[in-house]
Structures are given as C-alpha cells and as structure tokens.
Amino acid sequence: MSDATEYTPPDVWQWNSANGGKFASTNRPIAGSTHDKLLSVGKHPLQLYSLATPNGVKVTIMLEELLERGHAGAEYDAWLIPISDGDQFGSGFVEANPNSKIPALMDHTSGTPIRVFESASILLHLAEKFGEFLPKETRQRTEALNWLFWQMGSAPYLGGGFGHFYAYAPVKIEYAIDRFAMETKRQLDVLDRHLADNAFMAGEEYSIADMAIWPWYGVLTQGLLYDAGTFLQVEDYKNVVRWTADIAARPAVKRGRMVNRTWGEPSEQLHERHDASDFEFKTQDKLEG
C-alpha cells in the first residue's frame, strides 16, 4: 500500500459541505425537506417517484413484469426525481419517503393513499398485492426473502462503499478501494456459488429476489456499473454471468430499465412513463432514427 497522509479525527465532527465529491451538493447530515414542492399525481392507482438507478430499476422491472403477466391493476405513472437537483428533498417527496431516497411509491388503490418506501418494501408490497413473484410454499418463500434482504444489506458495500470510492470520491484512497473491492468480489462469489445449483435466487422460480439483485450485481457483471467490470474481473463469475444474461433477455426487464432513465443512449431513455404506449413511441423513434 502506498504512503498516505494519516488523518486524525477531530474531537467533534463538523460538516464541510464542500467535501463529498460528485454528490456534495445534495448530501447533508440532517433530514427533512429543503423546499416546498408537491408531487404530481397521474391517472393510475400506482404512482412511482424514482430515477433509473439500481434501486429505482428494481421497482420498474417489477411493475413491467406484473403488466407482462396481465395484471391491469399494475398500470402506473413513473415520475422523474432528479436527485442531482435535490428533488428528493421537496416537501411532497419527503412526505412519501422521510428518508429522502428514491424510489417511493404511493398506492392510491383504495381510500387513503398508502406510502411505500425502501425498494424491498415496495417489491414485497407489490408481490403480495398481486400474488406474483413470491413463492407460496414456505421454504421457497423464505429463500426468496432471504436473498431479498441479503441484497438490501449487501448493496451498500457495493454502492456506497466500492462505487463511491472507486467512481465518485474526489480523492482515490487505496485502502478504501481495496477494502470495498474485496467485499464486492466476496459478494459476487456468494452469488456465483449459489447460482451454480439454482436457475434463480429462490430456485427454479424467478422472484422479487432476482429483481432486487440483478440491477446491482447483474449490471455490474455486464460491465455497466461504475465501469468496473475489468477491475473486478467480473467475467470470472460464470454462473452470475449466465443468470445476468437470462434476466436481461426478459422483455419486461428491457422496458423497466428504460423508465426514469436520463443518461446513455437516447433510445434507451424514457424519462417518465404514464402509459404502455410510451414504449411504442420510443421504439418508433429508435426505428426512425
């Protein structure tokens, strides 16, 4: 390890708003809203407020998978929340999610709207609401939930840990990158060993566990997350690569990845989604372009 200036923590930590790299302007040590801004409400019972980060993609994949299975009640409006602009601190969004993180869902199906925040909670809410993508048998259901909550506990090491220090930190810190790269590779090995004997995370049945894990670890394995595929040698995880490709080929996954996306190829972006026909227009634009 190369020499580095040793940091001695002060007796009392003080917030330096200029310190924080790419997201310094929106990171702060307090909760609550910073400005008044009501959330828009569309015509469907399910109102999603999100961005196509891995956590946001989990939910749009789930909704598109439900529609693929014929659940008309899963029609939804997806409103863009550009987190780099601080929209997650608007008063309406904070009411939907006091933690000010995307995604947030408001379920207007009946009576007083139900707020649902944290991506795993949204996936579980939708799975139980529509009776899909969560096995009914106790052992398989528990296995799906095991992996769903594994993802929620593990992804912060990949995103806030490895991703932050490798891709976003204003200074490259060898110790931090090494520490979180090691943990990310350990997690990939956990998945790879499990998927050696299972088609999907809960066995032979595609479930919300796959929808939670794939936008993080599947996209990482595709080399599309943090541009870190070569650095982490993701091609070595053959079973994860196979699982990744199987899920990526699903039509609902292809649609779900587009929703609330504002970067990359224009043909792969659908900033907001209010009707299934929005995808048809995007496809037509791609053909004409």
Buried (B, 14 or more C-beta within 10 A) or exposed (E): EEEEEEEEEEEEEEEEEEEBEEEBEBEBEEEEBBEEBEBEEBEBBBBBBBBBBBBBBBBBBBBBBBBBEEBEEBBBBBBBBEBEEBBBBBBBBBBBBBEBBBBBBBBBEEEEBEBBBBBBEBBBBBBEBBEBBBBEEEEBBEBBBEBBBBBBEBBEBBBEBBBBBBBBBEEEEEEBBEBBBEBBBEBBEBBBEBBEEBBBBBBEBBBBBBBBBBBBBBBBBBBEBBEBBEBBEBEEBEBBBBBBEBBBEBEBBBBBBBBBBEEEEEEBBBBBBBBEEBBEEBEEEEEEE
